[in-house]
Structure formats: structure tokens, C-alpha cells
Amino acid sequence: MSEQEMNWVTLVDEEGHEHRFNLLNIVEVEGAKYAVMVPEVQETAEDEEAVIFRIETDDKGEEMLVDIEDDDEFAKVCEVLDELIEDEDDSLEEDPNTPS
């Protein structure tokens, strides 16, 4: 995937440090939207992990990303993401035009 095809998002932490993330997907679970992103900088290639934020709207109508603090909510989102990955894998296996 080229730099132009990636959806880069820059977030600023509590200390004012900027962190770039590649937005992989936005999923909806039980009426709420969640952003699935991968940090631009990873410690090692094996450590590549996605982070998930809930998308909320503030008083001004601006979208903002919020940490998911509820374990049950996080588990539900992960379950939906796992199902999406399985469905994608299944569709690739079934596609006769997909190279082996």
C-alpha cells in the first residue's frame, strides 16, 4: 500500500506529543462507531497492533476519538472485527481469481 493510499490521522496525547496512525477501518457495533488504527511507529514488526477508539461527537458537532474503557464494550468490538477478518479470509479463499 502506498503512502497516498493510507489514511493518516495525527493524534496529540496529554503531553502534547503527536502520534500518526493509519486508519484501517471504521466499524459500527450496536449503534456506535469505532476507528481501527495502526500506529505509524511500532517497536518491532512483530509488535504491530491495532488500536481501537470509539468515535463520538462533541457539543460543536465535531467528531472525536475516545478510549474504550469498558472491557465488555471492547470485547464486542473485537468480536465484530474478528468476524470481519474471517469473512474477508473466506471470500478470498472462494474467489477463483485470487492468486494462490
LINDA-V665708 format. One record per backbone hydrogen bond with DSSP energy under -0.5 kcal/mol. CO is the residue of the C=O (numbers start at 1). NH is the residue of the N-H. Records with the same first field share a line. If there is no record, write none. Layout:
CO->NH, NH
This chain:
2->5, 6
3->6
6->8
7->23
9->11, 21
11->19
13->16
17->13
19->11
20->40
21->9, 23
22->24, 38
25->36
27->34
29->32
32->29
33->55
34->27
35->37, 53
36->24, 25
37->51
38->22
40->42
44->47
45->48
49->39
51->37
52->68
53->35
54->56, 66
55->33
56->64
58->61
62->58
64->56
66->54
67->69
69->71
70->74
71->75
72->76
73->77
74->78
75->79
76->80
77->81
78->82
79->83
80->84
81->85
82->86
83->87
84->88
85->89
86->90
87->91
88->92
89->93
90->94
91->95
94->96
95->98
